[in-house]
């Protein structure tokens, strides 16, 4: 099965030797296998893992943190478009404290806008919510590393 992941920050992953992709949709976790029924779905910020074979036919697992967008499955090809793509291999020295601080900052900012007596700036609230969800996905990836 072929897999292509594209992110808006120009991160990219591609392989034509993938045989399993597991990710969290808006409703539940799914595993996509070869010859999967056609599918178009949004997914949650979370971790995703895939199983693939290298040129020596050895099975490997690769984990990613993803931010929400879409997955399309059609004709034994999986296409993922995401806002954030973080490969576990690139994050071996991930700073958990910095991620937790970013999460706390996002929560504090959301609380500030939520209880503001002034008119709420929805754009800033959504940005804070995005930062929170990205931090949560990164913390999930951190737990896989450790």
N, C-alpha and C positions, 0 to 999 in steps of 0.2 A: 504494500500500500504506500502511496506517496503522501508526504506531509509537507506543507509549506506554512510557516508562521511568519507573518509580517507585523511589525509594530510601527507606530508613528514616530518613534525615535530612531528609526532605521536599523534596529536590531532585526536579525533574520535567522531562521533555522529552516533547513530543508534536508529531506532525506527521502529516498525512494525504497528504503528497506525497513520501514516501520511496520510492525504487525499489531500494535496495540497503542491506543491513545486514551488516557483516562483524565476527565476533567469534570468540573462542577458546573452544570447548567443552572439556570435560574430556579429550576424545580428540584433537581436531583443530580447525583453523580452518574455519569455515563462512561462506558468503555466502548470505544469505536474499534471494530475489527475489520479486516479485509472483507469486501463485499457487503458492507453495512448498508442498510436502506438509506436512500437520500434523506438528508436532514439539514435544516437551517435553524440555528438556535442561538440565542444570546447566552452568555455564561457569566458567572459571578467572578469577582476578584478572588483568586484562590491559587492553589498550586495545581499543576498538571504534571503527569508523568507519562512517558512513552517508553515502549520497549522496541528496540530495533536491532538488526544484525549488522555487524561491520563487514568489511571486505573478506574477512576470514570466517564468516558465518558464526561469529561469537555474539551471543545476546548481551546487550547492554541496556541499562535503564538511565534515562536522563530526566531530571526534574526541573521545572520552571515555575516562577511566580508570574502570574498573568493578571492584568487588569481587564475589566469587562469589555467585551465587544461581541464578536460573532464567530461562530464556527459553521462551516458548510462542508457537508459530506456528499460526494457525488462521484460515481464511477470509480470506486476504490481510490479516491483522492480526498484528502482532508485539507481544507484551507482555513486558517485562523487569522483573523485580523484583530489586533489588540493594541491598546494604548501603551502597555508596559510589558516588556519581555525580559525577565531576568533568569539567566541560566545558572543552575546551582554550581556548575563547574567554575563560573566566573566569580562566585561569591564565597569562596572558602574562608576569607578573612572578613566576613560580614560583621559589622559593628552592631551588636544587638542593642546596646545602650542608646546609640544614635537613632535606631529605628523606633525604640520605645519612646524616646523623647519626641520624635516627629509625631508619633501616634498621640501622645499626651497633648502636644501643642494643637493638633487637629481637633481633638475632643474639646479642649478649652475654647478654641475659636468657635466651634459649633455651638457650645453652650452660651457663649457671649452673644452670638447672633440670635439664638433661639429665645433668649430671655431679654433681649434688647427692647426698651420701651419705644425706641425710635423705629422707623420703618426698616424692616429687615432687608439687607442686601442679599438677595437670593443667589446672585453670582458668586459672592464670597462664601456663602454658606455651602454651595455646591462644591466649590474649590476645596473647602475644608473637609467636606465629606469624602471627596476623591482622595485627598491626602490620607485620611483615616483608613480607607479601604486598601490603598496601596501599602500602607504600613502593616496592616493585618496580613496581607498576602506575603509580604517580605518576612514577617515573623514566622509564618507557617513554613516558609522555605528554610529559615534559620533552624527550626526544629528538626527538619530533615537532615541538615548538615551535621548537627550535634547529636 
